[in-house]
């Protein structure tokens, strides 16, 4: 048997195939080749699916790590928003005390206590990445300021903050509360 389409080399296989017609061998060889091609395609598809699954797993891991980092960094956001009203009220209390009464011996320790409490709140805010937003004298920034009213002014350009009605705060790089401001406009 010198025909190239028949397997050669193993005498037992050659003996077994000696009586099989060449057409049948060719047909079976084609079927085996097609099966092998399908298996190779299936293997390539499986490899691609594994690569996609690995990539998706890595993306999910990165998202989860970012979510955990954000949760740690911004965990105090709700509490911080709530405590801002306490800081506002302390500021209002200090502002409500006239200068002559601040020196009165009967109120001096009360004023000192309120000032110490306000400083302590500011210190705690700083420890947790909470900072006050600068507003007065700056151009209106809609990402940090909320314009509540417009005030005619010839002294400053239109769009500049002339008064801070309520302080705004950031927690790290996120807005905690916008500063409520009055903005200059051209006089009529």
C-alpha positions, 0 to 999 in steps of 0.5 A: 500500500503506497497510497498517501491517503492511507495511514502508514507506519503501524503494521497493525493499522495497515493490516486492518485497513487493507480491505477498506476501500479508499473512498470510505477511508477518504470519507472517514478522514474528511469527517475526522478533519471536520471534527478536528476543525470543530474542536479547534473552533470550540477550543478557541471560543472557550479560550476567548470566553475565559479571557473575557471572564478574567477581564470582567473579574478584574474589572469587578475587582477594581470597581469593588476596591474603588467602592470600598475606598469611597465608602471609607473616604465618604462614610461620614457624609450623612453625619457631616451634613447633619452636623453642619447645622450645629456649626451654623447655629454656633456661628449665629450664636457668636454673631448675635453677641454684641461686642460690648457684651463680649467683654462683660465679665458675666458673659465672657466665659459663655462666649469663650465656651462657644468660641472653643466649641466652634474651634473644636468643630472646625478641627474635627471637620479638618480631621475628616476632610471637611473644608469650608468653600471660599465664596465672597469676592470670587466669581460664581462657581455653579459647582460650589455656589448656589446663587440665591439673589442678585444684588446691583453693584457698581463696585464689582463685576457682574457674577462675583459673589458679594455676600455669603448667606450660608457657608458651603462645605466640601468633603474631600473632593465632593460637594457636601453643601453648596454655599448660598450666596448673593451675586453682583449684577450690573446696576439698572 
